[in-house]
């Protein structure tokens, strides 16, 4: 969902706002004379490109985890 600003705010700080759109890939809506305009980068950022690495999480193919044989370790409580 894009952020929304007034045309006066856009005019006042155009360069910073454009830089933010480029950096984040998040579009911005500018309202002018009762109409909304969207400023959006042509090259869309993929959300996965912005993920940060977290220690302790598995890295690999999720299908490999699904097909692990747990029958030797699993002990149902009766």
Secondary structure, DSSP 8 states (H G I E B T S, - for coil): --EEEEHHHHHHTHHHHHHHHHHH---EEEEETTEEEEE--SS---GGGG----TTS--S-HHHHHT---TTT-----
